[in-house]
């Protein structure tokens, strides 16, 4: 009787172990299923916008610097942003990152080269898959205005002031006018358009001409 009961118990244990093994095998995913479950493709809208360059004002006697105005959003990478500038039909700058312009009216073309991409996540990490390069352009008329002439400015050299601001103010606090006794040998610290502007800046007239 004891032998019969022992045989029954052993059989039950063997049957239970077989069921557990079968259940575990069913729960484990196959290698193909596991890889497929972690690979996904993410996409987002991509947009590139070229904005017009607004009217510029150059400093008096100087130039205004312009640069491309470009914005982007989504899955896109900007590769280059350049300007081509024409004046009266003549190209004065081509495919430049920035351009300095004197007062005047110009035809400006902004060109952008970009690539859209798709983000892919894999078991090994995230990668970007790029599409072909694309180009976008915007042409516009641009006006560069002349800035207001200041009453004081810097010398154009060690001994000279610009013609529009000829009065020399030196480090002693004295100003000298063209034709004065010491005018030619005075090295200016600042230059002024009028004697009044020099006095307002704290200089006094030379007593010796």
C-alpha positions in Angstrom: 0.0 0.0 0.0 2.8 2.4 0.9 4.6 1.7 -2.4 1.4 2.5 -4.3 1.0 5.9 -2.5 4.6 6.8 -3.2 4.3 6.1 -6.9 1.2 8.3 -7.0 3.0 11.2 -5.3 6.0 11.0 -7.6 3.7 11.0 -10.6 2.0 14.1 -9.4 5.2 16.0 -8.8 6.4 15.1 -12.3 3.2 16.4 -13.8 3.4 19.6 -11.9 7.0 20.3 -13.0 6.1 19.7 -16.6 3.2 22.2 -16.4 5.4 24.9 -14.9 8.1 24.4 -17.6 5.4 24.6 -20.3 4.0 27.9 -18.8 7.4 29.5 -18.6 8.3 28.6 -22.2 5.0 30.1 -23.4 5.7 33.4 -21.5 9.2 33.9 -22.9 9.2 36.0 -26.1 11.1 34.8 -29.1 14.2 36.8 -30.1 12.4 38.3 -33.1 9.4 39.4 -31.0 11.7 41.0 -28.4 13.6 43.1 -31.0 10.4 44.1 -32.8 8.8 45.3 -29.6 11.6 47.9 -28.9 12.1 49.3 -32.4 9.9 52.2 -33.2 10.0 55.1 -35.6 9.3 58.7 -34.4 8.4 61.5 -36.8 7.6 65.1 -36.2 6.6 67.9 -38.5 9.5 69.9 -39.9 9.4 73.5 -40.9 11.9 76.1 -42.2 10.8 79.8 -42.4 12.8 82.6 -44.0 11.9 86.0 -42.6 12.4 89.3 -44.4 15.2 91.5 -43.3 13.7 94.8 -42.0 14.9 98.3 -43.1 18.3 99.1 -41.7 19.9 102.3 -40.6 23.7 102.7 -41.1 25.7 104.8 -38.7 26.6 108.2 -40.3 29.5 107.6 -42.7 29.4 103.9 -42.0 27.7 100.6 -43.1 24.9 98.4 -41.8 25.5 94.7 -41.4 22.8 92.2 -42.4 22.5 88.5 -41.7 19.9 85.8 -42.8 16.8 85.6 -40.6 15.8 82.0 -40.5 13.7 79.9 -38.0 13.2 76.2 -37.9 11.0 73.7 -36.0 10.6 70.0 -35.8 12.9 67.4 -37.2 15.1 69.5 -39.5 18.7 70.5 -39.5 19.9 73.8 -41.2 23.1 73.1 -43.2 23.7 76.7 -44.5 22.3 80.2 -44.6 23.6 82.7 -47.1 22.9 86.1 -48.7 23.3 87.3 -52.3 23.0 91.1 -52.7 22.5 93.1 -55.9 22.4 96.8 -56.5 21.1 98.2 -59.8 21.4 94.7 -61.3 25.1 94.3 -60.3 26.0 91.5 -57.8 28.0 93.0 -54.9 27.9 90.0 -52.6 27.2 86.3 -53.4 26.5 83.4 -50.9 27.8 85.3 -47.9 27.0 84.6 -44.2 26.7 88.4 -43.6 27.1 91.5 -45.7 27.9 95.2 -44.7 26.0 97.7 -46.8 26.2 101.5 -47.4 23.0 103.5 -47.4 21.0 102.6 -50.5 18.4 100.3 -52.0 19.3 96.6 -52.7 17.9 93.3 -53.9 18.6 90.7 -51.3 18.1 86.9 -51.7 18.3 84.7 -48.7 19.1 81.0 -49.4 18.8 78.2 -46.9 19.9 74.6 -47.3 18.4 72.1 -44.9 17.7 68.4 -44.4 14.7 66.8 -42.8 15.3 63.7 -40.7 13.5 60.8 -39.0 14.3 59.8 -35.4 14.6 56.0 -34.9 15.0 54.4 -31.6 16.5 50.9 -31.4 17.7 48.5 -28.8 21.2 50.2 -29.1 20.0 53.8 -28.9 18.5 56.7 -31.0 19.7 57.6 -34.5 18.8 60.2 -37.0 18.1 59.1 -40.6 18.5 62.1 -43.0 16.6 62.7 -46.2 17.9 64.6 -49.2 19.2 68.1 -49.0 16.7 70.8 -49.9 17.0 74.5 -50.7 14.6 77.4 -50.0 14.9 81.0 -51.1 13.4 84.4 -50.4 14.1 87.6 -52.5 13.2 91.0 -51.2 14.0 94.7 -51.6 16.0 96.1 -48.7 16.5 99.8 -47.9 19.5 100.9 -45.8 19.0 104.4 -44.5 21.6 107.0 -43.6 21.9 107.6 -39.9 21.7 111.0 -38.4 25.0 112.9 -38.4 26.3 113.2 -34.8 27.8 116.4 -33.4 31.0 114.6 -32.4 33.0 111.6 -33.7 36.4 110.0 -33.6 39.4 111.1 -35.7 40.1 109.4 -39.0 43.8 109.3 -38.3 46.3 110.5 -35.7 46.3 114.0 -37.1 43.0 114.4 -39.0 39.3 114.8 -38.4 36.6 113.9 -41.0 35.7 116.8 -43.3 32.2 117.0 -41.8 33.5 117.4 -38.2 36.7 119.4 -38.6 37.1 120.9 -35.2 39.8 119.2 -33.1 39.5 118.6 -29.4 42.8 117.5 -27.7 43.6 115.9 -24.4 44.3 119.3 -22.8 40.7 120.2 -23.0 41.2 122.8 -25.8 39.6 122.8 -29.2 41.2 124.1 -32.4 39.4 125.3 -35.5 40.7 125.0 -39.1 43.1 127.9 -39.9 44.1 128.3 -36.3 47.7 128.6 -35.3 48.0 125.1 -33.8 45.4 123.4 -35.8 47.7 121.4 -38.2 50.1 120.2 -35.4 47.3 119.2 -33.0 46.5 115.5 -32.7 42.8 115.2 -31.9 41.2 113.1 -29.2 37.7 113.9 -30.6 36.3 115.8 -33.6 33.3 118.2 -33.6 31.0 119.7 -36.2 30.7 123.1 -34.5 32.4 125.1 -31.8 29.2 124.9 -29.8 29.4 121.1 -29.8 33.0 121.2 -28.6 32.1 123.6 -25.8 29.1 121.4 -24.8 31.5 118.5 -24.5 33.7 120.5 -22.0 36.4 121.9 -24.3 37.4 125.6 -24.5 38.7 127.6 -27.4 42.4 128.0 -28.0 43.6 131.4 -26.8 46.4 131.5 -29.3 44.3 130.7 -32.4 
